[in-house]
Amino acid sequence: MSEHEACIGASSEWFTPLSVFAGLKLEFDLDPAHPGWGNPHCCVPAQRIFTTQDDGLQQPWRGLVWLNPPFGGRRGQVPWLRKFFAHGNGIALVAARTSADWFHEIVVPNAELLLFPNGKTKFIRPDGTIGKEPGTGVVLIGVGEVACNALLSSGLGCCCTIVDPRRGQLSLERGRAA
């Protein structure tokens, strides 16, 4: 079990490393699950944030969104991903649990592009120290043209689209299911 998963629900305060944002070369309009401006180790390039006090799930989302939802709690990312896909513009970072039911119910039918980073992403603790190598990898999920193009040009890892047989036949022209 990875370090940030050892105590389900104990802490969701694991920050995305700067290298991810350096590769994406984007400024986001919103981070709806931000720890707050007070922590210098959280480096999300977002113009606007919602914290736990704001309850980002209940707020309206606008523009290009960065989402690293709370990892605490089993299936805790599910409501965040539902809202992310309903919004339809941004990049979400979640555990790459490709065999989980939520991945097939929510990610597979909605993701436009997936990026599996090279190696395991080492997250930053609130005190600025680097966490141990996690037990599982992560996936960056893109929806919307700007987000998907940033993932494709980031050099962070392998990008792929999902061909879901429930969507119909593959259109080779567009590289996605028709």
C-alpha positions as CSV (number, residue, x, y, z in Angstrom):
1,M,0.0,0.0,0.0
2,S,1.4,3.4,-0.9
3,E,2.4,6.0,1.7
4,H,-0.5,8.4,0.9
5,E,-3.0,5.5,1.0
6,A,-1.8,3.9,4.2
7,C,-4.6,5.4,6.3
8,I,-7.7,5.8,4.1
9,G,-9.3,9.0,5.0
10,A,-6.5,10.2,7.3
11,S,-5.1,12.9,4.9
12,S,-5.7,14.1,1.4
13,E,-2.9,16.7,1.6
14,W,-0.5,15.5,-1.0
15,F,0.5,18.1,-3.6
16,T,1.2,17.6,-7.2
17,P,4.9,18.1,-8.0
18,L,6.0,21.2,-9.9
19,S,7.4,19.0,-12.7
20,V,3.9,18.1,-13.8
21,F,2.9,21.7,-14.2
22,A,6.2,22.5,-15.9
23,G,5.4,19.8,-18.5
24,L,1.8,21.0,-19.0
25,K,2.8,24.7,-19.5
26,L,-0.7,25.8,-18.6
27,E,-2.3,28.3,-16.3
28,F,-5.6,27.0,-15.0
29,D,-8.7,29.1,-14.4
30,L,-9.7,27.0,-11.3
31,D,-8.5,24.4,-8.9
32,P,-11.6,23.3,-7.0
33,A,-9.8,21.1,-4.5
34,H,-6.9,23.4,-3.4
35,P,-5.4,23.4,0.1
36,G,-5.3,27.2,0.2
37,W,-2.9,29.9,-0.8
38,G,-1.2,29.7,2.6
39,N,1.0,26.7,1.7
40,P,4.0,27.6,-0.4
41,H,4.6,23.9,-1.3
42,C,1.3,23.7,-3.3
43,C,2.3,25.0,-6.8
44,V,-0.9,24.7,-8.8
45,P,-0.9,27.5,-11.4
46,A,-4.5,28.5,-11.0
47,Q,-6.1,31.9,-11.0
48,R,-8.9,30.9,-8.7
49,I,-9.2,28.2,-6.0
50,F,-11.8,26.5,-3.8
51,T,-10.7,25.0,-0.5
52,T,-12.5,22.5,1.8
53,Q,-14.1,25.5,3.4
54,D,-15.5,26.6,0.1
55,D,-16.7,23.1,-0.8
56,G,-15.6,23.0,-4.4
57,L,-18.1,20.3,-5.3
58,Q,-20.9,22.7,-4.5
59,Q,-19.4,25.7,-6.3
60,P,-19.8,26.5,-10.0
61,W,-16.8,25.7,-12.1
62,R,-15.7,27.9,-15.0
63,G,-12.9,27.7,-17.5
64,L,-9.9,25.4,-17.6
65,V,-9.9,23.3,-14.4
66,W,-7.0,21.5,-12.6
67,L,-8.4,18.7,-10.4
68,N,-6.3,16.7,-8.0
69,P,-9.3,15.5,-5.9
70,P,-9.0,14.3,-2.3
71,F,-7.6,10.8,-2.2
72,G,-8.9,10.1,1.3
73,G,-11.7,7.6,1.5
74,R,-12.7,4.8,-0.8
75,R,-14.2,6.1,-4.0
76,G,-13.7,9.6,-2.6
77,Q,-12.7,10.8,-6.1
78,V,-16.0,9.7,-7.7
79,P,-18.1,12.8,-7.0
80,W,-15.2,15.0,-8.1
81,L,-14.8,13.1,-11.4
82,R,-18.5,13.2,-12.1
83,K,-18.5,17.0,-11.7
84,F,-15.2,17.2,-13.7
85,F,-16.7,15.4,-16.7
86,A,-19.9,17.4,-16.5
87,H,-17.8,20.5,-16.6
88,G,-15.9,19.2,-19.6
89,N,-12.8,21.3,-19.7
90,G,-9.6,20.5,-17.8
91,I,-7.1,18.0,-16.5
92,A,-7.8,15.6,-13.5
93,L,-5.1,13.6,-11.7
94,V,-6.3,10.4,-10.1
95,A,-4.9,7.0,-9.1
96,A,-4.6,4.8,-12.2
97,R,-7.0,2.1,-10.9
98,T,-7.9,0.8,-14.3
99,S,-9.5,-2.3,-12.9
100,A,-11.8,-0.4,-10.5
101,D,-15.5,-0.2,-11.1
102,W,-15.5,3.6,-10.9
103,F,-12.8,3.8,-13.6
104,H,-15.0,1.9,-16.0
105,E,-18.2,3.6,-15.0
106,I,-16.9,7.2,-15.0
107,V,-13.5,7.5,-16.7
108,V,-13.9,5.1,-19.7
109,P,-17.0,6.6,-21.2
110,N,-16.0,10.2,-20.6
111,A,-12.2,10.7,-20.9
112,E,-11.0,12.2,-24.2
113,L,-7.3,11.5,-23.5
114,L,-5.3,9.7,-20.8
115,L,-1.7,10.3,-19.9
116,F,0.1,7.7,-17.9
117,P,3.3,9.4,-16.5
118,N,6.7,7.9,-16.9
119,G,7.4,6.2,-13.5
120,K,5.5,6.8,-10.3
121,T,4.7,10.4,-9.3
122,K,6.2,11.4,-6.0
123,F,3.8,13.8,-4.3
124,I,4.8,16.6,-2.0
125,R,3.8,16.7,1.7
126,P,2.4,19.8,3.2
127,D,5.8,20.5,4.9
128,G,7.5,20.4,1.5
129,T,9.2,17.1,1.8
130,I,8.9,14.6,-1.0
131,G,6.8,11.5,-0.3
132,K,8.0,8.0,-0.9
133,E,7.3,6.2,-4.1
134,P,3.5,5.4,-4.1
135,G,2.3,1.9,-4.5
136,T,0.3,2.7,-7.6
137,G,0.7,5.1,-10.5
138,V,-1.5,8.0,-11.5
139,V,-3.3,9.0,-14.6
140,L,-3.9,12.5,-16.0
141,I,-7.3,12.7,-17.6
142,G,-7.9,15.3,-20.3
143,V,-11.2,16.8,-21.5
144,G,-11.4,19.7,-23.9
145,E,-9.0,20.7,-26.7
146,V,-6.6,22.9,-24.6
147,A,-6.2,20.2,-21.9
148,C,-5.7,17.4,-24.4
149,N,-3.2,19.3,-26.5
150,A,-1.2,20.2,-23.3
151,L,-1.1,16.5,-22.3
152,L,0.0,15.5,-25.8
153,S,2.9,18.0,-25.9
154,S,3.9,17.6,-22.2
155,G,6.5,14.9,-22.6
156,L,5.3,13.5,-19.2
157,G,4.5,10.0,-20.4
158,C,2.3,7.9,-22.7
159,C,-0.9,9.3,-24.0
160,C,-3.8,7.2,-25.2
161,T,-7.5,7.4,-26.0
162,I,-10.1,4.8,-24.9
163,V,-11.9,2.7,-27.4
164,D,-15.0,1.6,-25.6
165,P,-16.9,-1.1,-27.5
166,R,-20.1,0.4,-26.1
167,R,-19.5,3.5,-28.2
168,G,-19.5,1.8,-31.5
169,Q,-16.8,1.3,-34.1
170,L,-13.4,3.0,-34.1
171,S,-13.1,5.9,-36.5
172,L,-9.4,5.8,-37.6
173,E,-9.8,9.3,-39.0
174,R,-10.3,10.8,-35.6
175,G,-8.7,8.0,-33.5
176,R,-11.8,7.6,-31.3
177,A,-15.0,5.6,-31.2
178,A,-17.7,6.8,-33.5
